[in-house]
Amino acid sequence: MAITIPDEYGYVLLAASSTFIVSFFHSGLTSRKRRAAGIKYPITYASPEQAEKDPKAFAFNCAQRAHANFMENHTSALAAMLISGLKYPVYAAGLGAVWSVSRVFYALGYVNRGPQGREAGAAVGALANLTLVGMAVYTGLGAALKW
């Protein structure tokens, strides 16, 4: 099976690369909130008691959870972007960019407004990711079944 890389695939690579920048953003946000809360390494989260009493500890927990959620979703979103981009490069790049931006809004909403603040970013990101996954499956089926 020969794979032809579309001329517009560079856009997919740019969108995919944006996810690495978002990962750095999450790391930096979490580190700043850790320092502000005084949570020392290797402690992963502030205790529930700390988070309840200290808004800075609560914000750190929210940043840490937002970062973990990003990492949980990053691999599948990236793979779906790269696969679907072989057939639909412009759409894959656009949806990948939307996914990246949504993850920034997810993190900022979570840190600044608590768990409810993440909902808009989560909804937009989930829709973009689900669409990318569907396009990746369709691309794979087309390649396997020679459509």
N, C-alpha and C positions, 0 to 999 in steps of 0.2 A: 504494500500500500504506500503510495507516494503522498506526502503531505505538502501542499502548496501554501506558503505563507502569503497572505494577502498584502497588497501594497500598504494598506492602512494599519497593519499590525503594530507599527511603531506606537500608535495611540494606545493600544492595549498595554504595551510595555511601559508607557508613561503612567497609565492608570495603575498598573500593578506596582510600579515603583513608588507611587504616592502612598501605598499602604505601609511602606517601610518608614516613611516620614511620620505617618500617623502613629506608628509603633513608638518612635522616638518621642513624639508628643506625649503619649500615655506614660512612658517611663519618666519623663521630666516632671509631668504633673504629679505623679505618684511620689516621686522623690521630694518634691517641694512640700507636699502635704505631710509626708513622713517627718521631715525636718521640723516643720511648724508644730506638729503634734508631739515631737520628742520621742517617737517610737523607734527604739534601737533595733538594728539588725541582730539576729535573724528573725525577730518577731514579724510574722506575716500580717497580722491584723491587731488592732487595739482590742482589748477585751470588751465584751458587751458593757461592763460596768464603766470602763474608761470612756467608751463612745457615748454612753448615755449622759455622762457628766461633763464631757469636754467636746464642744463643737468641732475643735480642730482634729480630735481623734476620730470623730464621726466622719468628717470630710476625708480624712486619710483612708478610712475603711471604704468609703464610696469610691475614691480614686483607685484604690487597690482592686476593688471588685470590677470597676469599669475596665481596668487594664486586663484583668483576668478574662473578662468576657470578650474583649477584643481578641486576645490570644486564642481563645476557644473557637472563634469564628474566622480568624485570619486565614488559616490554611485552606479551608473549603472555599472561601470567597476568592482567594487568589487562584486556586486551581480552576474553579468554575470560570473565572475571568479569562485565564489563559486558554482554556479549552474552547469556550464559546467564541472567543476572538478569532479562532481559525476559520469560522464560517461567517460570523457577524462582528467584524472588528470594531466598527463604529459604535454599535449598540453596546458591545461588551465594554469598550473603553468608557462610554458615557455612564453606564450602570456601575462600573468599577469606581469612577470618580464620585458618583453619588454615594456609593457605599463608604468610601473613605471620608467624605465630608460628614456623612451621618454619624460616623464613629467619633468624630470630634465633638459634634453636638451632643451625642450620647454621654460622653465623658464630662463635658462641661455642665450639662443639665444634672447629671448624677451628683457631681461634686457640689454644685451650688444650690440645688433644691432637693437633694436626697433622692431616694429610689423613684419617686414619681417624676422627677425631672428628666429621667432618662427615656421616658415613653415615646416622645416624638422621634428622637434619634433612633430608637429601637425599631419603631414601626417603619420608618423610611429605609433603614438599613436592612431589615428583614425582607421587605418587598424587593429591594434591589438584589439581595443575595438569592432569594427564591427564584427570581427571574433569571439570574445568571445560571443557577443550577439547572433550571428547565432548559435554557439554551444549550448548556453543556451536554445534557442528556440527549437532546435532539441532534446536536452535532455528532455525538458518539454513535447514536443510532444510524444517522445518515452515512457515516463512514463505515460502520459494520455491515449495513444492509445495502451499501452502494447506491444511495439515493442521489 
